[in-house]
Structure formats: C-alpha cells, structure tokens
C-alpha cells in the first residue's frame, strides 16, 4: 500500500480554475500532468508527522553543502 499526498484534490482544484484567469493553459496542463505522473512520490506530511518521521531534509542538505564546499 502506497500512501501519498493529496494529489487528487490538487489536480481537481487546478482543473476547476476559471480559464479566464489562466495566462498560459499549456503550463496548467503541464502542472496537472506532472502531479499525476509524480503522484506515487509525493509524501503525505501529515501521516509522516503522526508516525514521527522527519518532514525535512536539513541533515541531507547540510551534508551536501559540506561535500560541495
């Protein structure tokens, strides 16, 4: 069982936007397709918080800074 973030509601919201407020419909379509494609990899931060998992990448980012520097 894969638990992912609330991508379905995000896609529904984006599709429900009034077209007269959309400057570039192709970018909106790209965003929707991107979210649908990446859905399995979008974490559910509320669940991670309940399970006491980290919701940040500070240690990884700091290690990357040290390696690059």
C-alpha positions in Angstrom: 0.0 0.0 0.0 1.4 3.3 -1.1 0.4 6.4 0.9 0.9 9.6 -1.0 -0.1 13.2 -0.5 -3.4 14.7 -1.6 -2.6 14.9 -5.3 -6.1 14.1 -6.4 -7.6 17.2 -4.7 -4.8 19.4 -6.1 -5.4 18.2 -9.6 -9.2 18.7 -9.1 -8.6 22.2 -7.9 -6.3 23.1 -10.8 -8.8 21.7 -13.3 -11.6 23.7 -11.7 -9.8 27.1 -12.1 -11.7 29.6 -14.3 -10.0 29.6 -17.7 -10.2 33.4 -17.9 -7.7 33.6 -15.1 -5.2 31.2 -16.7 -2.5 33.1 -18.6 -0.9 30.0 -20.2 -3.2 26.9 -20.4 -0.3 24.7 -21.6 1.6 25.4 -18.3 -1.5 24.4 -16.3 -1.8 21.2 -18.3 1.9 20.6 -17.7 1.4 21.0 -14.0 -1.6 18.6 -13.9 0.3 16.0 -15.9 3.4 16.4 -13.7 1.4 15.9 -10.5 -0.4 12.9 -11.9 2.9 11.4 -13.1 4.7 12.0 -9.7 1.7 11.1 -7.5 3.4 8.0 -6.0 6.4 10.0 -4.9 4.5 12.9 -3.2 4.7 12.3 0.5 1.8 12.7 3.0 3.4 15.0 5.5 0.5 14.7 8.0 1.0 10.9 8.1 4.8 11.2 8.4 4.3 13.6 11.3 2.0 11.2 13.1 4.5 8.3 12.5 7.3 10.6 13.9 9.2 10.6 10.6 11.1 13.6 9.5 9.4 16.1 7.3 12.6 18.0 6.4 15.9 17.3 4.7 18.2 19.6 6.8 20.8 16.9 7.6 21.0 15.9 3.9 21.2 19.4 2.7 24.0 20.2 5.2 25.9 17.1 4.2 25.6 18.2 0.6 26.8 21.7 1.4 29.9 20.2 3.1 30.7 17.9 0.3 30.3 20.6 -2.4 32.3 23.1 -0.4 
